[in-house]
Each structure stands twice: as C-alpha cells, then as structure tokens.
Amino acid sequence: MNATLKQECLLLAKQLNVDFVDCSVLEIPAETLSLLPAQAALYFKVLPVEFKNDELIVATADPTNIDSLDGLASVSGKRIRFALGVESDILEGIRRYYGLGAETIARILENKEQVVSKTSPTIENIAEGQSDASIARFVNQLLLEACRNRATDIHFEPYENDLKIRYRIDGVLHDASVPAEIRHFKDAINSRIKILSHLNIAEKRLPQDGRFNVLAGKQLLDLRISFLPTTWGESLVLRILEQDRLRDLAELGFAPADLIVLEKLLRLPHGLIFVTGPTGSGKTTTLYSCLSRLNFPEHKIITIEDPVEVQLKGISQIQVNPAIGLTFGNGLRSILRHDPDIMMVGEVRDKETAEIAVQVALTGHLVFSSLHTNDASSGAARLLDIGCEPYLISSSVICFIAQRLVRVLCPTCKKPITLDLELASAFGLKDPEGQAAQIFTSVGCESCQMTGFRGRVAIYEFLIVTDEIRQLIQSRASAQDIRLQALRQGMNSLRQSGWQKILQGLTTPEEVLRVTRDEAT
C-alpha cells in the first residue's frame, strides 16, 4: 500500500472513530477465520482479523453500514466491531484465506436475500443468555421456562389488544405468566424467531415454516417453527423436540402381555406394522423405540420422514422435500436400491405410498409406518379408502397398533379415593373381591405446577391380523366388524388399557375418558 493511500485511510478512520487495519500485511489465525463463514465474508465483503475481549474485529471498507453489522452478528453469534480496511486488500485477503474458489462463490452468492439461509450459525446456549434487556433475552427466557416445565409447544396468539402466550404441557395448554405489555413487542418477537429460523422477516402475509437448534444448558433442543397469518398478526407455534428423548419400549407404557406380543412381531423377517392415532399421540416415539430395539450392526435400517424428529445413530434417515420432488413415494423407490432390511415410512398419506410400502413388505422387508385413525380397526378401512387393494393389505399387514397418551398423576400429591360401587362396576374398576377398587385422583402441588399431573404414559390396543381378520379385510368389511372380531379374539381396547393404568395408580378415569371413545360405539 502506498503512503498516500495509507495516510488517507488513517484520516478517514479517525473521522469515523474506528481503527485502521492494513489487510495486505496481516497474518490472521485460523481460529479467527473460523468464527465467520466464507459465504458471509464474501457477501458482506469483510475480513475477520482478530478476536479479543469477546469481540470479533472485522475489516470493512464501509464501517458505517449498520445492516452489515447486524447481519454479521447474527451469522457469527459474536459481538462485532468494525475496523476500516481497503476494499481491494479485503477481497485479496478473502481469496487468500478462504480459498481459491472464493471469488467464484462470491458471484454465485450475488442473490443477497438468501445469504443468511446458507450459513451455519453457532448454536446458542440460551441458559447463558444476554445480560442486557432485549427481545433476544426475553425469547431465551421463554424457551428456558418452557424447557423447565417440560412443555412440548409454545403458542404465540395475537389478538386486537393482546398477545397470549401458552405452553402445552402433558398435552394440555396452560397460559404463560408474562406481562400484559408484551403485546407491544409481538412483531419484534416474530422477527427474532424468523432470524434464528432463517425465514423472510419481511413476509407477513404467507405461512412460513422453519427450524433452529439451541442449547438449554447441556440439553440440545430442536425447535420447529410455524408462522400463520391471522386477522391481528402472525400466529406462531414453536414445537420443542428433545434430541435425547429416545426411550426404551419398556418405558412407554406397554402392558407386559402387549410387550411380549410386540417383541415377537419385531423378530419377524418381513411384514408391515402400523401405529395409528391422531396427531400428538406419540406414534413417532413408539416407532423410534421399535427401530432402536432392532438397531444392530447386521441390520440396514432406512427411514423416510416428514420431519426427521430425532437423529438415530446407525440409521439412515431421509427428510422428504416435495418442493424438489422428494416425496414418500419417490423416496421409497430409491431406498430399495440401498438394500435395506428394515424400513420406516413416517406416514402413509396416499395410495402411491401405501402401495409401495405394501409391496416392500411383500418382498421380504420389515416395514413400520403410521396412520391417522381413531383406533386400530380403522387402519384397514383407511387403507381401503385411499385405494389400496384388499388382498395386498391382508397379505402384508401383520399388526395395527393404536395408541393415546394420558397424563400421569403427580407422585408427590396424588391421593387415594374409592369409587361408588355402581360406578366402579360400570367402569370395570373392581378388586378381586368384587368391591370398588381404590384408585387415585389429582390434587396439585408446586412439583406439578398445581396441575396434579406430571408426565404422560401411553395406552395401546393391538389388532393382530389373523386369518379371520384377513377374510374380513378381503371382503371389505367395516371397521366396526373388524373391531368386533378383534375383541372376540381377545384384543384389549384402548379404554381397557386405560383402566389398567388407573388400577396401577398412574392416571384417573377422567383422563382415560378424555382420550378414548365410548366402547359401545
């Protein structure tokens, strides 16, 4: 750099109250370069030169550009301090330190609106948080509170003069205790979440979906984001997925007899097993637990899901992407070329996916999938409704498993009660002597946030496809006829499974009645 140019830069830096750095003679450590991705350096035309006192010093030809400052802070996760540099030296430094192809990549990344979504920001630890008052800190506090309360979802619901924030805990929504003044910051909260999720901050008219990861202490949380435009602004739901939430089958709530049946099914060389139930009934957790039980070195296991909720070590998992043509059907065809032994299809939604899953099961593979039905007997009817041939269903499906989640009584505050004998007889809650059994009810304490419940457990019904059930399916019998035959064969219904949990002191009759249908219908 000639003396005149350097003198001019020093004068400009003094006027702007920033430092001047000569990028042509700098030796930048690799640790400093790693704090800023190449894409961000190319996009903003900056060069990280030093990291000290928790600040990343970045050389730029325009230290007055506040948008660049905010963008770099978001991408790097660090506090940024600008220093003045010569643009030609900065670009040469980018080429020298980030690689020979940096200049070509810069041209590819000329679409500036997408640069943030192509970077990989540092995962923030929300337990450490910021010390200053900010929307970012408030969002972190909400996430931490949700994590402490075991919430699975956070709902932000805007109204004319209000912003309601609610946690879903053990399947039930509870209002979060937040100041009424938070309604003034609903747009700022949405913008913060959109930045973290790499979504379009300016778009408020269309639904948007995204995701991001945060650390809550040592716990890694995967957050799925959904924005929905409403009359009074954007409604936002954050679904919280714990990456370490995989559970053993014995922990899920299977009765000992059902667990024995399931273990036998898992040892079969081929066939199709469906887990059925509404959204939020724990189907995916059960499927993951089954795969985990089968995850041995001699098994090649592949899944195709929407979305991939938990990363399973030793299992190849595929995320569907209909926007580029990667549907369940197309993905299944490609999976077969990878010689799998066991497969999981996240959900059977249409005729194409159903028929391919059936064909895969018939050709010697063990296949797991889920269906949205109210009970196990409706599984076959659902497959018939979407156009699957009866003979294919009866030949491939070996079991339909229906499940629901019921809240578990808080062990700290639950108290025993004795039902009226007539009511106990109606519910089948009698002891061996024919008297009303002692059961428990909820009370509420600090341990369970005064709800009376802490955690959830699954109730199940197993419909094994026997020869009699196959004949009913082939004759296109109704779900009710299939159900009656299964009950005659000894199937325990969802409600009967729930009664067992009541007698074990785990839950209440009200909980079981809330999630199951009348046995007479």
C-alpha positions as CSV (number, residue, x, y, z in Angstrom):
1,M,0.0,0.0,0.0
2,N,1.5,3.4,-1.0
3,A,2.0,6.0,1.7
4,T,-0.6,8.4,0.3
5,L,-3.5,5.9,0.4
6,K,-2.5,4.8,3.9
7,Q,-2.5,8.4,5.1
8,E,-6.0,8.9,3.6
9,C,-7.3,5.8,5.3
10,L,-5.8,6.8,8.6
11,L,-7.6,10.2,8.4
12,L,-10.9,8.6,7.4
13,A,-10.6,6.1,10.3
14,K,-10.0,8.9,12.7
15,Q,-13.1,10.8,11.5
16,L,-15.2,7.7,11.8
17,N,-13.7,6.8,15.2
18,V,-12.6,3.3,14.2
19,D,-9.3,1.5,13.9
20,F,-7.5,1.1,10.6
21,V,-6.0,-2.3,9.6
22,D,-3.7,-3.0,6.7
23,C,-5.1,-6.3,5.4
24,S,-2.2,-6.7,2.9
25,V,0.3,-7.4,5.7
26,L,-1.9,-9.2,8.3
27,E,-1.4,-12.8,9.4
28,I,-4.8,-14.0,10.5
29,P,-5.1,-17.1,12.8
30,A,-7.3,-19.9,11.6
31,E,-9.3,-19.8,14.8
32,T,-10.3,-16.2,14.0
33,L,-11.3,-17.1,10.4
34,S,-13.4,-20.0,11.6
35,L,-15.7,-17.6,13.5
36,L,-17.1,-16.2,10.2
37,P,-18.2,-18.5,7.4
38,A,-16.8,-17.8,3.9
39,Q,-20.2,-17.1,2.5
40,A,-20.8,-14.3,4.9
41,A,-17.3,-12.8,4.4
42,L,-17.9,-12.9,0.6
43,Y,-21.4,-11.4,0.8
44,F,-20.6,-8.5,3.1
45,K,-17.0,-8.1,1.7
46,V,-15.4,-8.2,5.1
47,L,-12.4,-10.0,6.6
48,P,-12.2,-11.1,10.3
49,V,-8.9,-10.0,11.6
50,E,-8.9,-10.5,15.4
51,F,-11.0,-11.9,18.2
52,K,-10.3,-10.3,21.6
53,N,-12.4,-9.3,24.7
54,D,-15.4,-11.3,23.3
55,E,-15.4,-9.1,20.2
56,L,-14.8,-10.1,16.6
57,I,-12.9,-7.3,14.8
58,V,-13.9,-7.2,11.2
59,A,-12.2,-5.2,8.4
60,T,-14.6,-3.5,6.1
61,A,-14.4,-0.7,3.5
62,D,-17.7,0.8,4.9
63,P,-17.8,0.9,8.7
64,T,-21.0,2.9,8.7
65,N,-23.1,0.1,7.3
66,I,-25.3,-0.9,10.3
67,D,-27.1,-3.6,8.3
68,S,-23.8,-5.4,7.7
69,L,-23.0,-5.1,11.4
70,D,-26.3,-6.7,12.4
71,G,-26.1,-9.4,9.8
72,L,-22.6,-10.4,10.8
73,A,-23.6,-10.5,14.5
74,S,-26.5,-12.8,13.6
75,V,-24.4,-15.1,11.5
76,S,-21.3,-15.4,13.8
77,G,-23.1,-15.2,17.1
78,K,-20.4,-12.8,18.3
79,R,-20.3,-9.0,19.1
80,I,-18.8,-7.3,16.0
81,R,-16.5,-4.3,15.9
82,F,-15.7,-2.7,12.6
83,A,-12.2,-1.6,11.5
84,L,-11.5,0.3,8.3
85,G,-9.7,-1.5,5.5
86,V,-9.0,-1.1,1.8
87,E,-11.6,-3.0,-0.2
88,S,-9.1,-4.4,-2.7
89,D,-6.9,-5.7,0.2
90,I,-10.0,-7.2,1.9
91,L,-11.0,-9.1,-1.3
92,E,-7.5,-10.3,-1.8
93,G,-7.5,-11.5,1.9
94,I,-10.7,-13.4,1.3
95,R,-9.3,-15.2,-1.6
96,R,-6.0,-15.9,0.2
97,Y,-7.5,-17.1,3.5
98,Y,-10.8,-18.7,2.4
99,G,-9.5,-20.5,-0.7
100,L,-9.0,-20.2,-4.4
101,G,-12.7,-20.6,-5.3
102,A,-13.9,-17.8,-3.1
103,E,-14.2,-15.3,-6.0
104,T,-16.3,-17.7,-8.0
105,I,-18.5,-18.4,-5.0
106,A,-19.0,-14.7,-4.5
107,R,-20.5,-14.4,-7.9
108,I,-22.8,-17.3,-7.2
109,L,-24.0,-15.6,-4.0
110,E,-25.0,-12.4,-5.6
111,N,-28.6,-13.1,-4.6
112,K,-28.1,-11.3,-1.3
113,E,-31.5,-12.2,0.1
114,Q,-30.5,-15.8,0.5
115,V,-27.1,-15.4,2.1
116,V,-28.2,-15.8,5.7
117,S,-30.0,-19.0,5.0
118,K,-26.9,-20.5,3.5
119,T,-24.7,-20.0,6.6
120,S,-24.4,-22.2,9.7
121,P,-24.6,-20.0,12.8
122,T,-23.3,-21.1,16.1
123,I,-25.9,-22.9,18.3
124,E,-26.8,-20.5,21.0
125,N,-26.8,-21.6,24.7
126,I,-30.0,-20.0,26.0
127,A,-29.1,-20.9,29.6
128,E,-26.2,-18.4,29.4
129,G,-28.3,-15.7,27.7
130,Q,-27.6,-12.0,27.4
131,S,-27.1,-9.7,30.3
132,D,-28.8,-6.7,28.7
133,A,-32.6,-6.1,28.3
134,S,-33.5,-7.2,24.8
135,I,-36.1,-9.2,22.9
136,A,-33.5,-11.9,22.3
137,R,-33.1,-12.3,26.1
138,F,-36.9,-12.4,26.6
139,V,-37.2,-15.2,23.9
140,N,-34.4,-17.1,25.6
141,Q,-36.2,-16.8,29.0
142,L,-39.5,-18.2,27.4
143,L,-37.6,-21.1,25.9
144,L,-35.9,-21.9,29.2
145,E,-39.2,-21.7,31.1
146,A,-40.8,-24.0,28.6
147,C,-37.9,-26.5,29.0
148,R,-38.1,-26.4,32.8
149,N,-41.9,-27.0,32.6
150,R,-41.5,-29.9,30.1
151,A,-43.5,-28.1,27.5
152,T,-43.7,-29.6,24.0
153,D,-45.1,-26.5,22.3
154,I,-45.2,-22.7,22.8
155,H,-48.1,-20.8,21.2
156,F,-48.0,-17.1,20.5
157,E,-51.5,-15.9,19.6
158,P,-52.1,-12.3,18.7
159,Y,-55.4,-10.5,19.3
160,E,-56.6,-6.9,18.8
161,N,-55.1,-5.6,22.1
162,D,-53.4,-8.7,23.5
163,L,-50.7,-11.3,22.8
164,K,-51.4,-14.6,24.5
165,I,-48.5,-17.0,25.1
166,R,-49.3,-20.5,26.1
167,Y,-47.3,-23.7,26.9
168,R,-48.6,-27.2,26.0
169,I,-47.6,-29.3,29.0
170,D,-48.5,-33.0,29.1
171,G,-50.8,-32.4,26.1
172,V,-52.8,-29.6,27.7
173,L,-52.4,-25.8,27.1
174,H,-51.5,-23.5,30.0
175,D,-51.2,-19.7,30.0
176,A,-47.6,-18.4,30.4
177,S,-47.2,-15.8,33.1
178,V,-46.0,-12.8,31.0
179,P,-46.5,-9.0,31.4
180,A,-49.5,-7.6,29.6
181,E,-47.1,-5.1,27.9
182,I,-45.6,-7.9,25.9
183,R,-48.3,-7.2,23.3
184,H,-46.3,-4.2,22.2
185,F,-43.4,-6.4,21.2
186,K,-45.2,-9.1,19.2
187,D,-43.5,-8.0,15.9
188,A,-40.1,-7.9,17.5
189,I,-40.6,-11.4,18.9
190,N,-41.6,-12.7,15.5
191,S,-38.6,-11.1,13.8
192,R,-36.2,-12.6,16.4
193,I,-37.6,-16.1,15.8
194,K,-37.5,-15.6,12.0
195,I,-33.8,-14.6,12.1
196,L,-33.0,-17.7,14.1
197,S,-35.0,-19.8,11.7
198,H,-33.6,-18.2,8.5
199,L,-37.0,-17.1,7.4
200,N,-38.1,-14.0,5.5
201,I,-38.5,-11.2,8.0
202,A,-40.5,-9.0,5.6
203,E,-43.0,-11.7,4.7
204,K,-46.1,-11.5,6.9
205,R,-48.9,-12.5,4.5
206,L,-48.0,-16.1,3.9
207,P,-47.4,-19.1,6.2
208,Q,-43.7,-19.9,6.8
209,D,-42.1,-22.9,8.4
210,G,-38.6,-23.3,9.7
211,R,-36.4,-24.7,12.4
212,F,-33.3,-24.0,14.6
213,N,-31.4,-25.5,17.4
214,V,-30.5,-24.1,20.8
215,L,-28.7,-25.4,23.9
216,A,-30.6,-25.2,27.2
217,G,-27.6,-25.8,29.5
218,K,-26.4,-29.2,28.3
219,Q,-29.6,-30.2,26.6
220,L,-29.9,-29.8,22.8
221,L,-33.3,-28.7,21.7
222,D,-34.6,-28.9,18.1
223,L,-37.3,-26.2,17.6
224,R,-39.7,-26.5,14.6
225,I,-41.3,-23.1,13.8
226,S,-44.6,-22.3,12.1
227,F,-45.9,-18.9,11.3
228,L,-49.6,-18.4,10.2
229,P,-51.1,-15.1,9.2
230,T,-54.3,-14.2,11.2
231,T,-56.6,-11.2,11.5
232,W,-54.4,-9.5,14.2
233,G,-51.0,-10.5,13.0
234,E,-48.9,-13.7,12.7
235,S,-49.7,-16.6,15.0
236,L,-46.6,-18.5,15.9
237,V,-46.1,-22.1,17.2
238,L,-42.7,-23.5,18.4
239,R,-42.6,-27.3,18.7
240,I,-39.8,-28.4,21.1
241,L,-38.1,-31.7,20.3
242,E,-35.5,-33.1,22.6
243,Q,-32.7,-34.8,20.7
244,D,-32.2,-37.2,23.6
245,R,-35.8,-38.2,24.2
246,L,-35.5,-41.7,22.7
247,R,-37.0,-44.3,25.1
248,D,-36.9,-48.0,25.5
249,L,-40.1,-49.9,24.7
250,A,-40.5,-50.9,28.4
251,E,-40.7,-47.2,29.4
252,L,-43.5,-46.3,27.0
253,G,-46.4,-47.9,28.9
254,F,-46.9,-51.3,27.2
255,A,-48.7,-53.9,29.4
256,P,-46.4,-57.0,29.9
257,A,-48.6,-59.1,27.6
258,D,-48.5,-56.4,24.9
259,L,-44.8,-56.1,25.2
260,I,-44.3,-59.8,24.7
261,V,-46.5,-59.6,21.5
262,L,-44.6,-56.7,20.2
263,E,-41.2,-58.4,20.8
264,K,-42.5,-61.4,18.7
265,L,-43.6,-59.0,15.9
266,L,-40.2,-57.3,15.9
267,R,-38.5,-60.7,15.3
268,L,-40.5,-61.4,12.2
269,P,-38.4,-61.2,8.9
270,H,-41.0,-59.3,6.9
271,G,-44.4,-57.6,7.2
272,L,-46.0,-54.2,7.7
273,I,-46.7,-52.8,11.2
274,F,-48.8,-49.7,11.5
275,V,-49.0,-47.4,14.6
276,T,-52.3,-45.4,14.4
277,G,-53.6,-42.4,16.3
278,P,-54.3,-38.7,16.0
279,T,-51.5,-36.0,15.8
280,G,-49.7,-35.8,19.1
281,S,-50.5,-39.3,20.3
282,G,-46.8,-40.4,20.4
283,K,-46.8,-42.6,17.3
284,T,-43.3,-41.4,16.2
285,T,-41.8,-42.1,19.6
286,T,-43.1,-45.6,19.5
287,L,-41.8,-46.2,16.0
288,Y,-38.4,-44.8,17.0
289,S,-38.3,-47.1,20.0
290,C,-39.1,-50.1,17.8
291,L,-36.3,-49.2,15.4
292,S,-33.9,-48.7,18.3
293,R,-34.6,-52.2,19.5
294,L,-33.7,-53.5,16.1
295,N,-30.7,-51.3,15.5
296,F,-27.9,-53.9,15.3
297,P,-24.8,-54.0,13.0
298,E,-26.3,-56.8,10.9
299,H,-29.4,-54.7,10.1
300,K,-29.5,-52.0,7.4
301,I,-32.3,-49.6,8.6
302,I,-33.5,-46.6,6.5
303,T,-36.3,-44.2,7.3
304,I,-38.1,-41.6,5.3
305,E,-39.9,-39.0,7.4
306,D,-41.6,-35.6,7.4
307,P,-39.9,-34.2,9.5
308,V,-37.0,-36.2,11.0
309,E,-37.7,-35.6,14.7
310,V,-34.8,-37.4,16.3
311,Q,-31.4,-38.3,14.9
312,L,-30.8,-42.1,15.4
313,K,-27.2,-43.2,15.3
314,G,-26.6,-46.1,12.9
315,I,-29.8,-45.5,11.0
316,S,-30.0,-43.6,7.6
317,Q,-32.8,-41.0,7.8
318,I,-34.3,-39.1,4.9
319,Q,-36.2,-35.9,5.1
320,V,-38.9,-35.6,2.4
321,N,-38.9,-32.4,0.3
322,P,-41.9,-32.2,-2.0
323,A,-40.7,-28.9,-3.4
324,I,-37.9,-30.8,-5.3
325,G,-39.9,-33.9,-5.9
326,L,-38.6,-36.0,-3.0
327,T,-42.0,-37.4,-1.8
328,F,-42.6,-40.5,0.3
329,G,-43.3,-42.5,-2.9
330,N,-40.2,-41.4,-4.8
331,G,-38.0,-41.8,-1.7
332,L,-39.3,-45.4,-1.1
333,R,-38.4,-46.4,-4.7
334,S,-34.8,-45.1,-4.2
335,I,-34.5,-46.7,-0.7
336,L,-35.0,-50.2,-2.2
337,R,-31.8,-49.7,-4.2
338,H,-29.8,-49.4,-1.0
339,D,-30.5,-53.0,0.1
340,P,-32.4,-52.3,3.4
341,D,-33.5,-54.9,5.9
342,I,-35.9,-52.7,7.9
343,M,-37.6,-49.5,6.8
344,M,-39.8,-46.9,8.3
345,V,-42.2,-44.6,6.4
346,G,-43.1,-41.7,8.6
347,E,-46.7,-41.6,7.5
348,V,-48.9,-43.3,4.8
349,R,-50.9,-40.4,3.3
350,D,-51.9,-41.5,-0.2
351,K,-52.4,-44.5,-2.4
352,E,-49.0,-44.4,-4.0
353,T,-47.1,-44.5,-0.7
354,A,-49.5,-47.2,0.7
355,E,-49.0,-49.5,-2.3
356,I,-45.2,-49.1,-2.4
357,A,-45.0,-49.8,1.4
358,V,-47.1,-52.9,0.9
359,Q,-45.0,-54.2,-2.0
360,V,-41.8,-53.6,0.0
361,A,-43.2,-55.7,2.9
362,L,-44.3,-58.4,0.5
363,T,-40.7,-58.6,-0.9
364,G,-39.1,-59.6,2.3
365,H,-38.7,-56.4,4.3
366,L,-39.9,-55.4,7.8
367,V,-41.7,-52.0,7.4
368,F,-43.0,-49.6,10.0
369,S,-45.4,-46.7,9.4
370,S,-48.1,-44.6,10.9
371,L,-51.7,-43.8,10.0
372,H,-54.1,-41.1,11.3
373,T,-57.0,-43.1,12.5
374,N,-59.0,-43.2,15.8
375,D,-58.4,-46.9,16.6
376,A,-56.6,-50.0,15.3
377,S,-59.6,-51.4,13.4
378,S,-60.0,-48.2,11.4
379,G,-56.5,-48.8,10.0
380,A,-57.6,-51.3,7.4
381,A,-60.6,-49.2,6.5
382,R,-58.3,-46.2,6.0
383,L,-56.1,-48.1,3.6
384,L,-59.1,-49.3,1.6
385,D,-60.4,-45.7,1.5
386,I,-57.2,-44.4,-0.1
387,G,-57.4,-47.1,-2.8
388,C,-55.2,-49.9,-1.6
389,E,-56.4,-53.4,-2.8
390,P,-57.8,-55.6,0.0
391,Y,-55.6,-58.6,-1.0
392,L,-52.5,-56.5,-0.7
393,I,-53.5,-55.3,2.8
394,S,-54.4,-58.7,4.1
395,S,-51.2,-60.2,2.7
396,S,-48.7,-57.6,4.0
397,V,-50.0,-56.0,7.3
398,I,-49.3,-58.1,10.4
399,C,-50.5,-55.7,13.1
400,F,-52.3,-52.4,13.7
401,I,-51.3,-50.7,17.0
402,A,-53.5,-47.8,18.2
403,Q,-52.3,-45.5,20.9
404,R,-53.1,-42.5,23.0
405,L,-51.3,-40.5,25.7
406,V,-52.8,-40.0,29.1
407,R,-51.4,-37.7,31.8
408,V,-49.7,-39.4,34.8
409,L,-50.6,-38.4,38.3
410,C,-48.0,-36.4,40.2
411,P,-46.4,-38.9,42.6
412,T,-45.9,-36.1,45.2
413,C,-49.5,-35.0,45.7
414,K,-51.9,-37.7,44.3
415,K,-54.3,-39.0,46.9
416,P,-56.4,-42.3,47.1
417,I,-60.2,-42.3,46.6
418,T,-62.8,-45.1,46.5
419,L,-65.4,-45.1,43.7
420,D,-69.1,-45.7,44.3
421,L,-69.7,-49.4,43.7
422,E,-72.2,-48.8,40.9
423,L,-69.7,-46.5,39.1
424,A,-66.9,-48.9,39.7
425,S,-69.0,-51.7,38.1
426,A,-69.8,-49.6,35.1
427,F,-66.1,-48.8,34.6
428,G,-64.9,-52.3,35.5
429,L,-62.8,-50.9,38.3
430,K,-63.4,-53.6,41.0
431,D,-61.0,-55.5,43.1
432,P,-60.8,-59.4,43.1
433,E,-63.4,-59.5,45.9
434,G,-65.9,-57.6,43.8
435,Q,-65.6,-54.3,45.7
436,A,-64.8,-50.9,44.3
437,A,-61.1,-50.7,43.8
438,Q,-59.0,-48.0,45.4
439,I,-57.8,-45.5,42.8
440,F,-56.1,-42.2,42.9
441,T,-57.0,-38.6,42.0
442,S,-55.1,-35.4,41.2
443,V,-54.6,-32.7,43.8
444,G,-51.9,-30.3,42.7
445,C,-48.6,-29.0,44.2
446,E,-45.6,-27.0,43.4
447,S,-43.8,-30.0,41.9
448,C,-46.5,-30.3,39.1
449,Q,-47.3,-26.5,38.8
450,M,-50.6,-27.2,40.6
451,T,-51.9,-29.3,37.7
452,G,-52.0,-32.7,39.6
453,F,-50.1,-34.4,36.7
454,R,-46.5,-34.8,35.8
455,G,-45.6,-36.6,32.5
456,R,-47.6,-38.9,30.2
457,V,-47.8,-42.6,29.5
458,A,-49.2,-44.4,26.5
459,I,-52.2,-46.7,26.4
460,Y,-52.4,-49.2,23.5
461,E,-54.6,-51.7,21.6
462,F,-53.1,-54.4,19.5
463,L,-55.0,-55.7,16.5
464,I,-53.1,-58.7,15.2
465,V,-54.1,-59.6,11.6
466,T,-55.2,-63.2,12.0
467,D,-56.8,-65.4,9.3
468,E,-60.3,-64.2,10.4
469,I,-59.3,-60.6,10.2
470,R,-57.7,-61.2,6.8
471,Q,-61.0,-62.6,5.5
472,L,-62.9,-59.5,6.8
473,I,-60.4,-57.2,5.1
474,Q,-60.7,-59.1,1.8
475,S,-64.4,-58.8,1.9
476,R,-64.1,-55.1,2.6
477,A,-65.8,-55.4,6.0
478,S,-66.4,-52.2,8.0
479,A,-64.1,-51.0,10.8
480,Q,-66.8,-51.9,13.3
481,D,-67.0,-55.6,12.1
482,I,-63.2,-55.9,12.2
483,R,-63.2,-54.4,15.7
484,L,-65.8,-56.8,17.0
485,Q,-63.9,-59.8,15.6
486,A,-60.7,-58.5,17.2
487,L,-62.4,-58.1,20.6
488,R,-63.7,-61.7,20.3
489,Q,-60.1,-62.8,19.7
490,G,-59.1,-61.2,23.0
491,M,-57.9,-57.7,21.9
492,N,-57.7,-55.2,24.8
493,S,-59.2,-51.9,23.7
494,L,-57.7,-48.5,24.4
495,R,-60.2,-47.9,27.2
496,Q,-59.4,-51.3,28.8
497,S,-55.7,-50.4,28.6
498,G,-56.5,-47.1,30.3
499,W,-58.4,-48.9,33.1
500,Q,-55.3,-51.0,33.8
501,K,-53.3,-47.7,34.2
502,I,-56.0,-46.5,36.6
503,L,-55.8,-49.6,38.7
504,Q,-52.0,-49.2,38.8
505,G,-52.4,-45.7,40.3
506,L,-50.9,-44.0,37.2
507,T,-53.9,-41.9,36.0
508,T,-57.5,-41.1,36.5
509,P,-60.8,-42.2,34.9
510,E,-61.3,-38.7,33.6
511,E,-58.1,-38.8,31.7
512,V,-58.9,-42.1,30.1
513,L,-62.4,-40.9,29.2
514,R,-60.9,-37.8,27.7
515,V,-58.8,-39.6,25.1
516,T,-60.8,-42.7,24.3
517,R,-64.2,-43.3,22.7
518,D,-67.3,-45.0,24.1
519,E,-66.9,-48.7,23.9
520,A,-70.5,-49.1,22.8
521,T,-69.9,-47.2,19.6
